[in-house]
Each structure stands twice: as structure tokens, then as C-alpha cells.
Amino acid sequence: MLKTIIRLGCVLATCLTAFTATAQAPASKAPPQLSEAELRARRNAWTVGLESGQLEGLYPRLAADIQRVLDDGDNLRVLPLLAYGASSNLEDLLYLRGVDIAFTQSDVFEYFRTVRKIPNLQARVNYIMRLYNTELHVLAGPDIRSFEDLRGKKVSFGPPGNSATLTGPIILQRLGVEYQPLFLDHTSGLEQLKRGDIAAVVRVVGKPIDQLAKLPAGSGLHFLAIPGMTLFDDIYTLGELTNKDYPTLIASGEKVETIAVPTVLAAYNWRKGSDKHRRLERFTQQLFAKWDKLQSEPSSPKWREVNPSASVPGWTRFGVAETLVNASAGEAAPSPATSEEFEAFAAQRGSKSARTRAQKEQLFREFEAWRAKQGGPR
């Protein structure tokens, strides 16, 4: 019993000694406090402003995906900004402080050249990546059977700055149709169209548009078909609207030919070596490095429609992105059988000699989708 008490006493003494030594040990130094100037510099060093669009659109969802995947503390911080849409975004990219990157669309240069008369856009703004396509929707009243019937009539393009205010005027200008432009919000424009107060509403957005897909059958409203792609295939690709997209507006088995407008992730072309250029360089490198994460859930399924190496006619790719695309192409060159397979695919579709660039591009996208399902390399 005495031995047990002695042993317990030794253990307690040892624990007390260790506790005392720990209590007397000097505390670890607290991290040095940064001055406000140092905090400001750290917060701004690798921050980029990414302008998206209106909250109900797709741009903010994609911007949120980019932020979630690319954000890396003080090493890279992406700040998504809500804005008005494609046209307004380019203007902000040119003139608004804090905007380094913006979602816009491929025909924005055409609009700013011909309508806004702004010069030298291709040198001032580059693209990092071509994204998904959006379709032109021209929904007209019962008495409007063609674009020519819109002559002198009221046409709403949605609120100022959104995509339709950009594409709509280009289409009508090239068709030589004069009209009365209105810029009503989408809900008000649709209501006025139903009442017959205006002739048509124009939307440029990925199909289907939920608001239009829910229109009742027998309304008399219908989509206008684009009368010929040869007028537009320098900046647009071929698109279509089907009964599957709009079952109450398009009869089963029928389709409405339209144009598709590529979405573009654009960047201001800052001087190489500048602070802004360094930020864009890091952003672009991380975008390509983490591409697989962007294409997986919970990101938008639209990312899975994107081919990062796709080009944008009339645009210059940002130099860092061009380097990464070329490096990727060297690592994953297509198999020699690709051209033969494409010819066979085109022959099966009855499209061995597509008439326009837009039709060829559309056919090749269909081929890529088919080949991916077969497990073949891109």
C-alpha cells in the first residue's frame, strides 16, 4: 500500500512539474499586425472584377461558378458584378474602373462599330474563351408573317444594354427593315405583344425561355424564321427552335431556323507587364488549369457545351489564352481518322457539302457531340 502511494505521488509530481514548465514557457508570438496600407495592397494585388449580367440571366450563374472554382484567397480573388448585359458590359470594359473581364457576345464589335462608331475595338478588347451559344428569338403577333411585315412597326428589344438590344438592330439593319424601337422590360413587352400594341419582341438567350415556353396554345403568337444565313454567317452560327423547345408555339415535327450568337468571355487588353495584365494572366492560367472542375457539378451544365479552343470570328484571343490553347492542342492532337469520320458523318446527314461557314460549324459541333458519345477522341 505504501509503495502504491509513493508511485502515485511521483506521478503527480511529474505532472505538476510538466504543467508548471508549460505555464512558464513563453507564449508564441502573435502574427504581426498589418497596416491599413498593407491590407489594402494585399486585397488588391490579385483581385479581378468580372462583370456578368442581370440577376435572372445566365451570366451571374457562370460568374458565380468561376468565383467558386478560381478563388484562392489573396493569391487570386474574383469579384462578380451584376450589370445590364452584353452591350453595356463592353462599354464598362472599355470605360469603368474595376472591370477587367466581362461576359458579352460575338457581335458586340459589329454593333459598336456600326451604331456607336467606336474605333479600334479588336486591339482594345480580346477574348479569353468562347462559351455557349444563345439563340435569337423574334416572337411576333398573328398579323406579322415575315421580317418585312415589321417595317414601320413597334418592336421591343427588352431593357437597355441586354443582348437583344445588340443583335436585333444588326439583324434588321442587314435586312433593310426600318422599325420603331422600344426598350421595355421582358414582361411588359410580352404583355403589350399579347394585346396587339406592338408587333414583336426580340430576345437573345439560350433556349428554351421559360416565360415563352409557358405561353398557352392558340395565342396566335409565333416565331419569325431568319430568311437566309448568307447575310449573317460572318459573325453568327446556325440555330433552330423546335417543338421540343416550345411545344405551344411550334407544331410537332416543325422547326424555325434562326441564328445562334456565341457568348464570349472578354478581357481588356492591358499593356503586357502591367499590374492589370499580370492579374489577367493569373486568372487565365487558373481558368484553364481548373477547367475540369468548372465542367463538373455543381457548376452550370452550360460549361459542358464549351470547347475552350474554339475561336471567335473577328476577335483576337488574349495572348496568355492563345499560348495555353496551342499547348493543349499539341498535347492532344486528333487522331488521323477524324477527317474521314467527319466526311462519313456529313454524308450520313446528307450534308457532305455545307453551303455556308455557319452550316459547316454547326455540322462539326454535331459531329463532335456524336463522336463524344462513341468514346472517340476530340
Phi, psi and omega per residue, in radians:
M1 nan -0.753 3.128
L2 -1.086 -0.715 -3.140
K3 -1.110 -0.673 -3.134
T4 -1.121 -0.755 3.128
I5 -1.086 -0.698 3.138
I6 -1.118 -0.756 -3.137
R7 -1.081 -0.765 3.116
L8 -1.072 -0.664 3.107
G9 -1.102 -0.674 3.128
C10 -1.157 -0.727 -3.138
V11 -1.106 -0.782 3.132
L12 -1.094 -0.681 3.134
A13 -1.130 -0.728 3.131
T14 -1.096 -0.790 -3.133
C15 -1.098 -0.709 -3.132
L16 -1.132 -0.672 3.119
T17 -1.125 -0.769 -3.130
A18 -1.125 -0.729 3.139
F19 -1.097 -0.750 3.140
T20 -1.110 -0.719 -3.139
A21 -1.127 -0.690 3.141
T22 -1.152 -0.751 -3.122
A23 -1.117 -0.546 -3.092
Q24 -1.524 -0.205 -3.105
A25 -1.154 2.478 -3.135
P26 -1.131 2.407 3.123
A27 -1.168 2.573 3.103
S28 -1.147 2.599 -3.077
K29 -1.230 2.359 3.072
A30 -1.220 2.587 3.127
P31 -1.043 2.497 -3.094
P32 -1.095 2.434 3.109
Q33 -1.334 2.258 3.110
L34 -1.478 2.546 3.051
S35 -1.268 2.880 3.125
E36 -1.083 -0.620 3.118
A37 -1.130 -0.702 3.123
E38 -1.197 -0.688 3.083
L39 -1.100 -0.731 3.124
R40 -1.088 -0.750 3.140
A41 -1.135 -0.713 -3.134
R42 -1.146 -0.752 -3.111
R43 -1.135 -0.563 -3.051
N44 -1.646 -0.235 -2.987
A45 -1.011 -0.761 -3.049
W46 -2.250 0.655 3.116
T47 -1.775 2.342 3.078
V48 -2.169 2.471 3.083
G49 -1.632 2.166 -3.097
L50 -2.007 1.919 -3.099
E51 -1.547 2.274 -3.081
S52 -1.885 -1.913 -3.079
G53 -2.858 -2.750 -3.140
Q54 -1.254 2.598 -2.963
L55 -1.012 -0.603 -3.095
E56 -1.412 -0.063 -3.124
G57 -1.588 -3.050 -3.086
L58 -1.528 -0.475 -3.106
Y59 -0.911 -0.842 -3.132
P60 -1.065 -0.608 3.121
R61 -1.130 -0.771 3.142
L62 -1.179 -0.673 3.106
A63 -1.097 -0.686 3.108
A64 -1.139 -0.652 3.081
D65 -1.085 -0.785 3.135
I66 -1.072 -0.782 3.133
Q67 -1.048 -0.812 -3.090
R68 -1.090 -0.705 -3.051
V69 -1.425 -0.650 -3.001
L70 -1.637 -0.419 -3.088
D71 -0.978 2.299 -3.107
D72 -2.490 0.939 3.123
G73 1.032 -2.357 -3.133
D74 -1.333 -0.152 3.127
N75 -1.341 -0.518 3.056
L76 -2.898 2.180 3.112
R77 -2.250 2.182 -3.136
V78 -1.830 2.168 3.134
L79 -1.916 1.741 3.077
P80 -1.203 2.463 -3.133
L81 -2.190 2.286 3.030
L82 -1.320 2.458 -3.111
A83 -2.613 -2.825 -3.004
Y84 -1.667 -0.430 -3.134
G85 2.417 -2.924 -2.924
A86 -0.979 -0.875 -3.086
S87 -1.166 -0.865 3.136
S88 -1.101 -0.601 -3.110
N89 -1.105 -0.690 3.120
L90 -1.154 -0.697 3.112
E91 -1.090 -0.727 3.104
D92 -1.153 -0.647 3.117
L93 -1.088 -0.598 -3.139
L94 -1.366 -0.608 -2.898
Y95 -2.211 -0.330 -3.004
L96 -1.656 2.209 3.110
R97 -1.129 2.500 3.103
G98 1.584 -0.132 3.103
V99 -1.799 1.980 -3.115
D100 -1.857 -0.564 -3.064
I101 -2.377 2.573 -3.122
A102 -2.638 2.572 2.956
F103 -1.409 2.306 3.065
T104 -2.624 -2.791 3.142
Q105 -2.397 2.889 -2.908
S106 -1.161 -0.434 -3.082
D107 -1.596 0.155 -3.078
V108 -1.129 -0.599 3.099
F109 -1.111 -0.746 -3.131
E110 -1.029 -0.768 -3.139
Y111 -1.140 -0.810 -3.083
F112 -1.231 -0.487 3.085
R113 -1.276 -0.835 -2.987
T114 -1.497 -0.574 -3.082
V115 -1.746 -0.826 -3.070
R116 -1.564 -0.275 3.098
K117 1.044 0.678 3.125
I118 -1.657 2.180 -3.007
P119 -1.535 2.866 2.906
N120 1.003 0.624 -3.068
L121 -1.177 -0.677 -3.054
Q122 -1.083 -0.549 3.124
A123 -1.416 -0.464 -3.060
R124 -1.538 -0.488 -3.088
V125 -2.255 2.242 3.089
N126 -1.955 2.996 3.017
Y127 -2.024 2.469 3.072
I128 -1.524 -0.709 -3.079
M129 -2.750 2.484 2.956
R130 -1.527 2.294 -3.059
L131 -1.824 -2.439 -3.064
Y132 -1.422 2.965 3.069
N133 -1.690 2.563 2.979
T134 -2.072 2.584 -3.057
E135 -1.738 2.526 3.026
L136 -1.380 2.178 3.067
H137 -2.022 2.065 3.015
V138 -2.022 1.759 -3.107
L139 -1.679 2.125 -3.019
A140 -2.090 2.858 3.112
G141 -1.362 3.019 -3.042
P142 -1.041 -0.545 -3.069
D143 -1.559 0.022 3.134
I144 -1.813 1.936 -3.086
R145 -1.866 -0.234 -3.121
S146 -2.672 2.972 3.094
F147 -1.109 -0.567 3.127
E148 -1.077 -0.524 3.121
D149 -1.209 -0.207 3.109
L150 -1.444 -0.118 -3.077
R151 -1.014 2.152 3.118
G152 1.357 -0.019 -3.079
K153 -1.635 2.914 3.104
K154 -1.473 2.238 -3.139
V155 -2.272 2.225 3.133
S156 -1.728 2.339 -3.132
F157 -1.903 0.198 -3.092
G158 1.474 -3.098 -3.080
P159 -1.137 2.647 -3.121
P160 -0.951 2.421 3.067
G161 1.630 -0.255 -3.122
N162 -1.395 3.013 -2.972
S163 -1.038 -0.667 -3.079
A164 -1.159 -0.517 3.105
T165 -1.190 -0.240 3.126
L166 -1.635 -0.937 -3.030
T167 -1.342 -0.739 -3.081
G168 -0.932 -0.928 3.125
P169 -1.045 -0.605 3.111
I170 -1.101 -0.812 -3.109
I171 -1.086 -0.876 -3.086
L172 -1.180 -0.588 3.097
Q173 -1.143 -0.772 -3.139
R174 -1.189 -0.490 3.080
L175 -1.439 -0.143 3.124
G176 1.281 0.487 -3.110
V177 -1.791 2.110 3.049
E178 -1.559 2.525 -3.003
Y179 -2.651 3.018 3.061
Q180 -1.848 1.875 -3.077
P181 -1.356 2.424 3.014
L182 -2.216 2.648 -3.108
F183 -2.230 1.118 -3.136
L184 -1.500 2.660 3.019
D185 -1.114 2.771 -2.962
H186 -1.035 -0.686 -3.123
T187 -1.192 -0.795 -3.140
S188 -1.126 -0.702 3.126
G189 -1.074 -0.757 -3.141
L190 -1.133 -0.704 3.136
E191 -1.124 -0.707 3.117
Q192 -1.189 -0.575 3.081
L193 -1.157 -0.737 3.115
K194 -1.056 -0.659 -3.119
R195 -1.385 -0.191 -3.114
G196 1.490 0.219 -3.136
D197 -1.322 -0.453 3.090
I198 -2.277 2.894 -3.027
A199 -1.571 -0.536 -3.051
A200 -2.845 2.765 2.956
V201 -2.141 2.544 -3.111
V202 -2.069 2.275 3.061
R203 -2.277 2.514 3.016
V204 -2.215 1.764 -3.045
V205 -2.812 2.735 3.131
G206 -1.092 2.310 -3.137
K207 -1.330 2.689 -0.136
P208 -1.497 2.635 3.031
I209 -1.492 2.078 -3.032
D210 -0.990 -0.709 -3.113
Q211 -1.074 -0.653 -3.131
L212 -1.459 -0.565 3.133
A213 -1.146 -0.385 -3.112
K214 -1.643 0.055 3.103
L215 -1.123 2.456 -3.121
P216 -1.236 2.688 3.077
A217 -1.194 2.641 3.093
G218 1.424 0.223 -3.124
S219 -1.302 -0.323 -3.065
G220 1.487 -0.190 3.094
L221 -1.329 2.577 -3.105
H222 -2.758 2.819 3.131
F223 -1.563 2.502 3.039
L224 -1.584 2.395 3.114
A225 -1.530 2.512 3.048
I226 -1.190 2.255 -3.005
P227 -1.343 -0.095 3.138
G228 2.973 2.218 -3.054
M229 -1.348 -0.264 -3.071
T230 -1.091 -0.426 3.105
L231 -1.315 -0.306 -2.929
F232 -2.213 -0.104 -2.957
D233 -1.332 0.046 3.031
D234 -1.358 -0.414 -3.133
I235 -2.266 -0.186 -3.098
Y236 -2.113 2.871 3.023
T237 -2.000 2.997 -3.080
L238 -1.418 2.404 3.087
G239 -2.415 2.991 3.104
E240 -2.688 2.652 3.048
L241 -1.995 2.371 -3.034
T242 -2.219 3.022 3.079
N243 -1.064 -0.569 3.108
K244 -1.119 -0.606 3.122
D245 -1.314 -0.769 -3.039
Y246 -2.393 1.372 -3.029
P247 -1.099 -0.428 -3.133
T248 -1.615 -0.141 -3.097
L249 -1.958 -0.387 -3.116
I250 -2.211 2.258 -3.097
A251 -1.165 2.689 3.134
S252 -1.039 2.334 3.133
G253 1.469 -0.111 -3.141
E254 -1.810 2.864 3.092
K255 -2.565 2.772 3.103
V256 -2.055 2.052 3.129
E257 -1.317 2.335 3.136
T258 -2.510 -2.954 3.080
I259 -1.889 2.701 3.040
A260 -2.000 2.374 -3.070
V261 -1.928 1.998 3.115
P262 -1.134 2.351 3.025
T263 -1.450 2.499 -3.036
V264 -2.221 2.358 2.962
L265 -1.637 1.815 -2.991
A266 -1.803 2.704 3.128
A267 -2.419 2.554 3.044
Y268 -1.235 2.397 -3.066
N269 -1.487 1.332 3.135
W270 -1.166 2.700 -3.141
R271 -1.044 2.311 -3.136
K272 -1.059 2.321 -3.116
G273 1.651 -0.212 3.114
S274 -1.330 2.880 3.134
D275 -1.045 -0.771 3.138
K276 -1.098 -0.701 3.130
H277 -1.125 -0.691 3.130
R278 -1.081 -0.670 3.112
R279 -1.149 -0.772 3.113
L280 -1.119 -0.641 3.110
E281 -1.061 -0.831 -3.138
R282 -1.142 -0.739 3.106
F283 -0.996 -0.832 -3.079
T284 -1.152 -0.745 3.117
Q285 -1.051 -0.740 3.142
Q286 -1.242 -0.592 3.101
L287 -1.060 -0.776 3.138
F288 -1.302 -0.660 -3.105
A289 -1.150 -0.566 -3.083
K290 -1.884 0.451 -3.076
W291 -1.053 -0.687 3.141
D292 -1.043 -0.648 3.140
K293 -1.202 -0.605 3.109
L294 -1.170 -0.508 -3.088
Q295 -1.539 0.023 -3.126
S296 -1.970 2.815 3.129
E297 -1.080 2.579 0.151
P298 -1.573 0.330 -3.137
S299 -1.169 2.794 3.119
S300 -1.043 2.440 3.085
P301 -1.098 -0.264 3.109
K302 -1.055 -0.491 3.127
W303 -1.091 -0.474 -3.115
R304 -1.356 -0.103 3.059
E305 -1.594 -0.081 -2.970
V306 -1.655 2.325 2.961
N307 -1.848 1.875 -3.032
P308 -1.022 -0.368 -3.102
S309 -1.608 -0.052 -3.118
A310 -1.114 2.512 -3.100
S311 -1.739 2.917 3.119
V312 -2.139 1.983 -3.131
P313 -0.986 2.334 3.098
G314 1.465 -0.023 -3.133
W315 -1.999 2.787 3.032
T316 -1.914 2.279 3.134
R317 -1.311 2.451 3.075
F318 -0.965 2.326 -2.984
G319 -0.939 -0.732 -3.138
V320 -1.107 -0.743 3.116
A321 -1.139 -0.685 3.130
E322 -1.073 -0.726 3.104
T323 -1.080 -0.762 -3.120
L324 -1.189 -0.676 3.107
V325 -1.124 -0.772 3.131
N326 -1.112 -0.678 3.114
A327 -1.148 -0.703 3.121
S328 -1.150 -0.682 3.132
A329 -1.119 -0.627 3.115
G330 -1.198 -0.550 -3.129
E331 -1.363 -0.501 -3.042
A332 -2.294 1.106 3.111
A333 -1.199 2.490 -3.125
P334 -1.185 2.714 -3.136
S335 -1.227 2.682 -3.124
P336 -1.042 -0.397 -3.073
A337 -1.351 -0.143 -3.022
T338 -1.029 -0.853 -3.094
S339 -1.087 -0.689 3.118
E340 -1.152 -0.720 3.133
E341 -1.131 -0.680 3.135
F342 -1.125 -0.746 3.116
E343 -1.061 -0.707 3.118
A344 -1.154 -0.714 3.127
F345 -1.096 -0.780 -3.139
A346 -1.100 -0.689 3.139
A347 -1.122 -0.708 3.118
Q348 -1.103 -0.587 3.135
R349 -1.472 -0.005 -3.094
G350 1.221 0.453 -3.056
S351 -2.238 0.724 -3.054
K352 -1.103 -0.494 3.111
S353 -2.242 1.472 3.134
A354 -1.107 2.485 -2.999
R355 -1.359 -0.630 -3.025
T356 -2.186 2.884 3.091
R357 -1.057 -0.706 -3.129
A358 -1.087 -0.722 -3.141
Q359 -1.178 -0.683 3.094
K360 -1.100 -0.733 -3.124
E361 -1.144 -0.732 3.112
Q362 -1.087 -0.746 -3.140
L363 -1.111 -0.686 -3.130
F364 -1.213 -0.609 3.062
R365 -1.097 -0.710 3.093
E366 -1.106 -0.679 3.122
F367 -1.120 -0.764 3.125
E368 -1.070 -0.737 3.126
A369 -1.114 -0.732 3.119
W370 -1.120 -0.750 -3.082
R371 -1.200 -0.605 3.098
A372 -1.088 -0.650 3.109
K373 -1.191 -0.492 3.111
Q374 -1.418 -0.159 3.129
G375 1.547 0.167 -3.115
G376 -1.438 2.775 3.121
P377 -1.233 2.677 3.096
R378 -1.416 nan nan
